[in-house]
């Protein structure tokens, strides 16, 4: 059974930092990554990383967010620096197995003073 367990969300002031983690189990995953969904908006890609370490980022987070992964532990991380109020959203981890894409339960990130 595949499980994705996220942690690390919370409330932070503008300019602050947070680190999200997502531990996946139950399969071998190729691409892993993070999406986010703000109220009233569609879910959007934040960052993705494959097993070889190649990454992709949304333009809005380039230079501020860094995605990394530990293949041995099936864990993906998202280091978020210089956070802005517009980064406020529910952040969802995703992991792609040979069969399908899996999603985590979501973790709230709120950037506010």
Phi and psi in degrees as GROMACS dihedral restraints (atoms count N, CA, C in turn):
[ dihedral_restraints ]
;  ai    aj    ak    al  type     phi  dphi    fc
    3     4     5     6     1   -82.2    20    10
    4     5     6     7     1   133.9    20    10
    6     7     8     9     1  -134.2    20    10
    7     8     9    10     1   140.5    20    10
    9    10    11    12     1  -123.3    20    10
   10    11    12    13     1   120.9    20    10
   12    13    14    15     1  -117.9    20    10
   13    14    15    16     1   116.4    20    10
   15    16    17    18     1   -98.0    20    10
   16    17    18    19     1   154.2    20    10
   18    19    20    21     1  -156.2    20    10
   19    20    21    22     1   161.2    20    10
   21    22    23    24     1   110.2    20    10
   22    23    24    25     1    -3.8    20    10
   24    25    26    27     1   -72.2    20    10
   25    26    27    28     1   175.4    20    10
   27    28    29    30     1   158.5    20    10
   28    29    30    31     1  -165.3    20    10
   30    31    32    33     1  -103.7    20    10
   31    32    33    34     1   131.6    20    10
   33    34    35    36     1  -142.9    20    10
   34    35    36    37     1   150.8    20    10
   36    37    38    39     1   -78.5    20    10
   37    38    39    40     1   155.3    20    10
   39    40    41    42     1   -53.7    20    10
   40    41    42    43     1   137.9    20    10
   42    43    44    45     1    89.6    20    10
   43    44    45    46     1    -9.2    20    10
   45    46    47    48     1   -83.9    20    10
   46    47    48    49     1  -175.1    20    10
   48    49    50    51     1  -131.6    20    10
   49    50    51    52     1   151.4    20    10
   51    52    53    54     1  -143.1    20    10
   52    53    54    55     1   154.7    20    10
   54    55    56    57     1  -126.7    20    10
   55    56    57    58     1   119.5    20    10
   57    58    59    60     1   -96.5    20    10
   58    59    60    61     1   145.6    20    10
   60    61    62    63     1  -128.9    20    10
   61    62    63    64     1   149.1    20    10
   63    64    65    66     1  -142.2    20    10
   64    65    66    67     1   114.4    20    10
   66    67    68    69     1  -100.2    20    10
   67    68    69    70     1   120.8    20    10
   69    70    71    72     1  -107.4    20    10
   70    71    72    73     1   147.6    20    10
   72    73    74    75     1  -146.1    20    10
   73    74    75    76     1   158.4    20    10
   75    76    77    78     1   101.1    20    10
   76    77    78    79     1    -3.3    20    10
   78    79    80    81     1  -164.8    20    10
   79    80    81    82     1   177.3    20    10
   81    82    83    84     1  -101.0    20    10
   82    83    84    85     1   129.7    20    10
   84    85    86    87     1  -113.1    20    10
   85    86    87    88     1   134.4    20    10
   87    88    89    90     1   -81.3    20    10
   88    89    90    91     1   -88.8    20    10
   90    91    92    93     1   -83.2    20    10
   91    92    93    94     1   137.7    20    10
   93    94    95    96     1  -127.2    20    10
   94    95    96    97     1   156.1    20    10
   96    97    98    99     1  -175.2    20    10
   97    98    99   100     1  -168.4    20    10
   99   100   101   102     1  -132.9    20    10
  100   101   102   103     1   135.6    20    10
  102   103   104   105     1  -118.2    20    10
  103   104   105   106     1   165.3    20    10
  105   106   107   108     1  -142.5    20    10
  106   107   108   109     1   154.8    20    10
  108   109   110   111     1  -139.5    20    10
  109   110   111   112     1   117.2    20    10
  111   112   113   114     1   -91.7    20    10
  112   113   114   115     1   158.3    20    10
  114   115   116   117     1   -55.8    20    10
  115   116   117   118     1   129.3    20    10
  117   118   119   120     1    77.7    20    10
  118   119   120   121     1     5.3    20    10
  120   121   122   123     1  -122.2    20    10
  121   122   123   124     1   162.7    20    10
  123   124   125   126     1   -77.3    20    10
  124   125   126   127     1   154.7    20    10
  126   127   128   129     1   -65.7    20    10
  127   128   129   130     1   136.4    20    10
  129   130   131   132     1  -132.3    20    10
  130   131   132   133     1   150.6    20    10
  132   133   134   135     1   -68.6    20    10
  133   134   135   136     1   134.6    20    10
  135   136   137   138     1  -100.7    20    10
  136   137   138   139     1   -53.8    20    10
  138   139   140   141     1  -161.8    20    10
  139   140   141   142     1   151.4    20    10
  141   142   143   144     1  -139.8    20    10
  142   143   144   145     1   157.2    20    10
  144   145   146   147     1  -149.0    20    10
  145   146   147   148     1   137.0    20    10
  147   148   149   150     1   -97.8    20    10
  148   149   150   151     1   179.9    20    10
  150   151   152   153     1   -65.3    20    10
  151   152   153   154     1   -25.4    20    10
  153   154   155   156     1   -81.9    20    10
  154   155   156   157     1    -8.1    20    10
  156   157   158   159     1    97.4    20    10
  157   158   159   160     1     3.0    20    10
  159   160   161   162     1   -72.1    20    10
  160   161   162   163     1   136.9    20    10
  162   163   164   165     1  -122.8    20    10
  163   164   165   166     1   158.5    20    10
  165   166   167   168     1  -139.6    20    10
  166   167   168   169     1   145.6    20    10
  168   169   170   171     1  -134.9    20    10
  169   170   171   172     1   148.9    20    10
  171   172   173   174     1   -67.5    20    10
  172   173   174   175     1   145.7    20    10
  174   175   176   177     1   -57.4    20    10
  175   176   177   178     1   -33.7    20    10
  177   178   179   180     1   -69.4    20    10
  178   179   180   181     1   -15.8    20    10
  180   181   182   183     1  -116.5    20    10
  181   182   183   184     1    -4.2    20    10
  183   184   185   186     1   -58.6    20    10
  184   185   186   187     1   133.8    20    10
  186   187   188   189     1    86.7    20    10
  187   188   189   190     1   -11.0    20    10
  189   190   191   192     1  -116.1    20    10
  190   191   192   193     1   -36.3    20    10
  192   193   194   195     1  -108.0    20    10
  193   194   195   196     1   147.0    20    10
  195   196   197   198     1  -133.0    20    10
  196   197   198   199     1   125.8    20    10
  198   199   200   201     1  -101.6    20    10
  199   200   201   202     1   142.0    20    10
  201   202   203   204     1  -148.2    20    10
  202   203   204   205     1   167.5    20    10
  204   205   206   207     1  -150.1    20    10
  205   206   207   208     1   154.7    20    10
  207   208   209   210     1  -115.5    20    10
  208   209   210   211     1   102.2    20    10
  210   211   212   213     1   -63.9    20    10
  211   212   213   214     1   -35.7    20    10
  213   214   215   216     1   -63.2    20    10
  214   215   216   217     1   -30.9    20    10
  216   217   218   219     1  -105.7    20    10
  217   218   219   220     1     3.5    20    10
  219   220   221   222     1    51.7    20    10
  220   221   222   223     1    42.0    20    10
  222   223   224   225     1  -121.5    20    10
  223   224   225   226     1   136.5    20    10
  225   226   227   228     1  -119.7    20    10
  226   227   228   229     1   143.3    20    10
  228   229   230   231     1  -122.1    20    10
  229   230   231   232     1   152.2    20    10
  231   232   233   234     1  -133.5    20    10
  232   233   234   235     1   107.5    20    10
  234   235   236   237     1   -88.7    20    10
  235   236   237   238     1   119.7    20    10
  237   238   239   240     1  -115.0    20    10
  238   239   240   241     1   115.8    20    10
  240   241   242   243     1  -116.0    20    10
  241   242   243   244     1   164.2    20    10
  243   244   245   246     1    49.0    20    10
  244   245   246   247     1    48.3    20    10
  246   247   248   249     1   -65.8    20    10
  247   248   249   250     1   145.7    20    10
  249   250   251   252     1  -120.4    20    10
  250   251   252   253     1   157.2    20    10
  252   253   254   255     1   -54.8    20    10
  253   254   255   256     1   -33.4    20    10
  255   256   257   258     1   -71.7    20    10
  256   257   258   259     1    -5.9    20    10
  258   259   260   261     1   -83.1    20    10
  259   260   261   262     1    -6.7    20    10
  261   262   263   264     1   -61.8    20    10
  262   263   264   265     1   124.5    20    10
  264   265   266   267     1  -177.5    20    10
  265   266   267   268     1   171.6    20    10
  267   268   269   270     1   -88.7    20    10
  268   269   270   271     1   127.4    20    10
  270   271   272   273     1  -102.3    20    10
  271   272   273   274     1   129.2    20    10
  273   274   275   276     1  -115.8    20    10
  274   275   276   277     1   130.3    20    10
  276   277   278   279     1   -81.6    20    10
  277   278   279   280     1   143.6    20    10
  279   280   281   282     1  -131.5    20    10
  280   281   282   283     1   151.7    20    10
  282   283   284   285     1  -143.9    20    10
  283   284   285   286     1   131.2    20    10
  285   286   287   288     1  -103.0    20    10
  286   287   288   289     1   118.3    20    10
  288   289   290   291     1   -94.1    20    10
  289   290   291   292     1   175.8    20    10
  291   292   293   294     1   -61.4    20    10
  292   293   294   295     1   -17.0    20    10
  294   295   296   297     1  -100.7    20    10
  295   296   297   298     1   -42.5    20    10
  297   298   299   300     1  -162.8    20    10
  298   299   300   301     1   173.8    20    10
  300   301   302   303     1   -94.0    20    10
  301   302   303   304     1   137.3    20    10
  303   304   305   306     1  -114.1    20    10
  304   305   306   307     1   153.8    20    10
  306   307   308   309     1  -126.5    20    10
  307   308   309   310     1   145.8    20    10
  309   310   311   312     1   -80.7    20    10
  310   311   312   313     1   178.1    20    10
  312   313   314   315     1   -80.9    20    10
  313   314   315   316     1   -13.8    20    10
  315   316   317   318     1    96.4    20    10
  316   317   318   319     1   144.3    20    10
  318   319   320   321     1  -135.4    20    10
  319   320   321   322     1   134.6    20    10
  321   322   323   324     1   -80.7    20    10
  322   323   324   325     1   132.2    20    10
  324   325   326   327     1  -120.0    20    10
  325   326   327   328     1   121.8    20    10
  327   328   329   330     1  -122.7    20    10
  328   329   330   331     1   123.8    20    10
  330   331   332   333     1  -112.3    20    10
  331   332   333   334     1   109.8    20    10
  333   334   335   336     1  -158.5    20    10
  334   335   336   337     1   148.5    20    10
